[in-house]
Every structure is written in structure tokens, then in C-alpha cells.
Amino acid sequence: VEVSSDGKKFYRFPAFSETDTSIQVGTFGSLKAEKIHNLAGKYIMPYGVPFDLADLKDSLEIPGKTTEIKFIRLIDVIGSIRPEYASRDLLGRIINDPWPTPFPSGGFDLSGIGFIHTNILGNTSEIKIGDNKLNVYPNPIADNSVLHIESKIAFEKIIITDSNGKFKLEKTGLNQTLIDLELQELHTGIFFVQLAHANQSMSFFKLIKL
């Protein structure tokens, strides 16, 4: 598991594996969780694996910045104990994981990612697109809230589609820089908002409906 504050430079959690590497763990083999640290999937279903940003606080590259994490990257471990294929832990030890997985669903299975002690949801989001600047809030938005969109450049049209590309809302002829939208008709999920501006430019952002 790796994290980043800018989506460019990622920092990897220090991972350790003390699983014996003298014999390959088979395709459907089992592991002992107590011999593994900071590797996702160490527990059997349906238990998740916690990762503590405090493990990164002493990194010389990101002192005091562990609360600024905005991106997460998962890298699948190749479980083979053959050196030419193997993945290794922080100490350079081979990570012995079920291998091979010769079927289409082989590899790491991710059910979801949860967060504890995050920033409060619903703060203003400032989005810079070219010469334009949008203020969008609250995002994520609750069912009984009103979405406020403020644009430096007046917008003429708003289109909202769901994650499948289906139109959910469209407003035209606006010619204004500030609009309030009631979105009770939208179901819970992720939506994509398109803004057509008076200068023929376009802005886009992702909206989460709680």
C-alpha cells in the first residue's frame, strides 16, 4: 500500500513478511497473519487490514505531512518464491503468497477502502481549470442539502450524469456565475458534472451523493 499527497510522489508503508520461503504457498494455500505486517489481505474474509499513517511519520521525505494524504495506490504482490519473479518486503525478504493464480480472477481482491479520522466532509472544494476557478460545496452532499457552484466565468449549461453515463439532470440558458441546485432526485452514488461556460470552455468535476 502506498499513499501520496499530490498523486505523483507515493510513499510505501513498511511491509514485513516472516512467512517461511522454503516451500511455495500453493494457489489456495493459507498464511499466518501474525507473520505479516502492512500487507493488505493478511486476514481471511470478511476482515479488513488497518494501516496507520503514524508508520510514515518518521519518513525523512514527508516529516509532519501524514495528515495531507489524498491518494492511495495498491500494488499486487507476486507471491512466487522464485527470485526472478518474487516481491520483497522492506528488509528484502521474499514474500511467500499463494501462487500461481492461473485463472481470470487471480491476484489481489479488493472489496473496498475505509477511512478513520479523516477531514470533515463537505468543505468547499476549489477546482482550478485553465483560466477558470470553481468553488463547489458541499461535496460529498447529503440528501437534504443544496449544492452551490460558483464559477469565475459565467456558465450557460449544467449536465449531470451518473457513473454509467446516463443523464440525470440538465439546465440550460443560465448565464450566471453562481447557482444552487437541489438534488433530492439523485440516488446515492457518484456523479459527473459538466459545465459549459459563456466563453465556450468546459469544466468538469466529480460529485458524491450520500
N, C-alpha and C positions, 0 to 999 in steps of 0.2 A: 504494500500500500504506500502510495506517495501522495504528498499534498503540496499545494502551491498557493501563493497569494496573488499571482499575476497570470497564471495559466501558461507560463513559459519556463520558469525555473522551478523544478519539483524537488522535494526532499523526501527521502525514503525512511520509513520507520525502521529502526534497527531490528532486524528479524534474526531469530536463532532457531536452529533445529538440531536436537540431540538424538534424533531417530537413528538407529543403527543402520549403517550403509553396507554391511557385508552381504546382505540379501535384499534383492529388489522387492519393494512392496508391490503386490500384484494389482491388477486392474480394479478389483473390488475389495482390495485389502483395507485393513483398519490401522489407525495410528493411535498413539497415546498422547492426549492433549497436553499432559504435564511436561512432555519433552519438546513442546513447540511454543514459541513466543512471537507475537506480532506477525503472524501469518494468518490471513483470512481463511476461514473454513476449517479451523482446527477442531471445532466441535461438531457433533453429529446434528442433523436436522432435528428440531427447528431452531436451534440455539445460535445466536449471533456471536460475533467476536468483537470485544471492545478494543478501541485504540485510543490511547491517551496522548494528547498533544504535548503533555509535560515531558514525554520521551524525547522531544525535539528541542526543548527549551535551552539546552546547553550547546546546541549546534553553533559552531563559530560563525556560520554563514547567516543565521537568522536569529541573533540574540533578541529576545523580547518581542518577537513578531508572531508567535504561535497563535495569537488571537485574530490574526488577519487572514486566516486560511479561507479561500474561496473556491478552490478546485481540488478534486480528488482523482487520482489515477490508479487503476488496478492493473497489475502485471501478472499474468498467469505463470505459475511455476511449472517448469518441465520437470516431472518427478523422477526421471531416469537417473540411475546412479552411474551411468557411463559418463566419464569425464567430458567427452566431446559434446554431449547433449545437456549435461546437468546444469541446474540452477544452484546458486550457492548462497549461504546466509552471510551475515555481517563478518563472521570470522573466517569465511572462505570454505566452510564445510558444505559438502554436497547435501542438498535437501532431498530426502528419500520420500517420495509421494506416490500414490497409486499410479502405475504406468505399466504398459501403454494404455491409451484410451482410444482404441481403433473403431470409433463409431461417431456419427454426426454430432451428438450432444456431448462429446468428450471435452474435458477441460473444466475450468472453474465455473461453478454455477452460482450466479448472483441473484438473490431474491430481493434485495433492497439495501439501502443505506440509511441509517438513522443518525440523528444528531442530539447531543445533550449540551446544555449551557451555550446555546447559540445566541446571536444578537436577536433582539426583539423583532418579530416580523412586522412589516407594514410601514417601515420608514420610507421617506422619499427616495426614489431611485433617479439619479441623474444620468441621462444617456446622451453621449456626445456622438453625433453622426454628421461627418463633414462640417459644414458651417453652422449646422443646426444643433440645438440643445433641447432635450425633452426633460421635463420633470413629471414623473409618474408615481402616484401614490393613492391608496396603499397597494402594495404588490408583494406578497400574495394578498388577495382580497377576500373578505368574508361575505357571506350571502346577503347580509343586510347593509353592506357598505356601498358607498358611491366611489367610482373610480374617477380620479382627477387627472387630466392630461393637459399639461401646459407646454407650449411649443414656442421657440424663438421666432420661427417662421410660421405664418398662418397656415392652417391646413383646411383642405376642401372636402376631404372624404376620409372616413374611417371604415375599415373592414376587419372583422374579427372571424377567424376560422378556428376549428378545433384541430387536434393533433392528427386527424385523418384528412385534413384539407377541406372539410365541409363548412360552408358559410353559416355563421351563427348570428351575425349582426352586421348591418351596413348602414351608414349615414352619409349623405352627400349634401353638397351645397352649403357647407358650414361657414367657410370664410372667417375663421376666428382662431385665436391663439390659445384659448382655454375652453375646455369642455368638461362637463360632469356626466358620467354615464352610470345608470342603474342597470346592473347586470344580473338581476334575480333569475332571468330566464336561462342563464348559462348553468350547466351542471358542473359538478366538481371535476376539476381536471386542469390540463394545461392547454392554453390557447395562444394563438399568434395574432398580434395586432399590426395592421398595416395602415400607415398614414400617408395620404397623398397631399403634398403641400402646394401652396399657391404658386411657387416658383418651379413647379413640376418635379421637384425632388421627392424622394420617398424615405420614410423612416419605418423601422420595424422593431418590435420588442416582444418578449415572451411574457404572458400573463398567467398567473396561477390562481385558480378559483378554489377556495377552501370549502 
